[in-house]
C-alpha cells in the first residue's frame, strides 16, 4: 500500500524531480522558480490567510530544492528541516532580530500610554473644539496624524473619542469610519517612526541584497520612497478636501444626506458594530487624563531616535566623512550622511525601550498603576504585535527560498526585455492591491511582492538604458508602488483588519463602511496611477505630479461632489 501511495506521489511530482539539485540556477529550474511566490499568492486568494499561504509557499520552495531520487518521504522531511533552518537563520540575523524587538517594544509602549489616558486626553481636547460638521471631521483627521505610530492604535483611540462628537453634529458613521480608516494605515505607512517601519526596512534591505547591494541603507531608501507614496498622500488630501467642503459623492453622499436630514447617523437597515476594545487598551478608570502622558513618551522616542540616528550613523562612516561632519555638524550633508548610515533596527529599538521606561515611570509616579500592572500592560501591547513578528519571519524566509531557487533571476530574464518601463510601477501597484484585497493585510502583500519587485525594477531599468541616479530613482519608485498598492487593496477589502477595526471603533456596520469607502478608494487609486506612477516612470518630477494629483482630487470633489447641507 505504501508503495502504491509513493508511486502516485512520484507521478504527480515528476516535473519537480527533474530539478533535483538544490544548487541548480534559475536557467535549469525555469518556470518552476515561480512556484513559491505563486503558491503563496494563489493560496492567499483562496484561503484569505496570509500566514498559511506564506508557510506553504516556503515549503514548496524547500521541497523543490530537496527532492531527489524516489524517496518522497525523505524529501518532505528534508524540506521541513530546511524550512525550519531558514526561519531560525532569519531570526539569527542581528538586523532582523532588532526589527522584531523594535516592533514588539513599540507595541508595548503604545499599550502603556493608552492605559495612562494620554492619547484620550489629546483627543478629548480636540473634540471639545469641534463645533461644526467641518471642524468635527477635520479634528478627526488631525488626530490621525498625531497617532502616527500604529494603525491599530489610531483606530482604537480616535473612533471612540470622536464618535459622540460626530453623532451630535450629524456626521454619518460611514464618514467617521472612512476618515479613521484613511488616516490609519496611510499615516503609519508614511511615518518615519512607527510599527510599520521595521518591517518595511527589513523587506527593502533583503530585496536589495538579492541584486548584490548588500550594504544599501534601507532607511535612506525608505525616506526616498515617501514622495512616491501617491495613494497615501492623495487619500489624506481627499479626506481633507471632502471634510472642508462638506461634499460627497456615491454611496457616501446618500449616507451624509440621511444623517444630516434625519439624524440617523447609522443606516437603520444595518446592524451596528459595537466597539470591542480590550480592557488593556482602555484608559485606567478613576484617574485624570493628561496629554503629557502621551506627548512625553512619544517625544522621548522621536528625540532619542533622531539623536541615535546621528551618532550611530557617525560611528559607521569613514574618517574622511567624519572629519567633514565634525567641521560643520548641523548641515544637511551631515544629517544625510549620518542618518543614511545609521542602523535603524538598533536605534529605534533603543529609543522605543527608553520611551517605554519613561512611560512606565510616569505612570508609577502618578500612581495610575503599580509595577506589576505596568509590565502586564506593556507585555500585552507587545503580544498584540506578535502576529507582525510571525509575518516578518515568514516574509524573510520566503525571500531566502526565492533567492535560493532563483525566482528573481528567472522573472528578470522573462520580463526585463518585454515589460515597458513606464508601466511596471503601475503593474506592481495594481498587483499589490489585488493580493492585499484577497488577504486583507498589507504586511503579507509587501512580504510577497518586495523580493520580486526590486530585482525586476533594476533589470527593467538597465534594459531600457537607465543608469546611476536615474536607475536608483526608478527602483525607489517601484518600491513605493509596493508599499502603497498594499494599502490601497487593504482599503478595498472587506476582510482587512484595519477596516474591521475602523468599523468597530466607529460603531458602523462593516459592509456599510466598505461599500461607502470603496468608490473613494478606487478613485484615489486611479488618480495615483494616472497622475502618479505612469508619468513618474516616464521621468516627470515627482513634486509636480503630486501637485497635479492634489489638484485633480480637489477639483473632482468641488465639481463632482455634492453638498448635503442646504
HUCORVEN-V639089 format. One record per helix or strand of 3 or more residues. SS is the DSSP state (helix for helix, strand for strand). FROM is the first residue (numbers start at 1). TO is the last residue. If there is no record, write none. Layout:
ss=<SS/SS>
from=<FROM/FROM>
to=<TO/TO>
This chain:
ss=<helix/helix/helix/helix/helix/helix/helix/helix/helix/helix/helix/helix/helix/helix/helix/helix/helix/helix/helix/helix/helix/helix/helix/helix/helix/helix/helix/helix/helix>
from=<2/14/26/50/72/94/118/133/151/173/185/197/218/230/251/279/292/319/332/344/371/386/407/421/442/468/497/510/542>
to=<12/17/47/66/92/115/128/146/168/182/190/209/228/245/262/281/316/327/341/365/383/405/415/439/463/492/505/537/559>
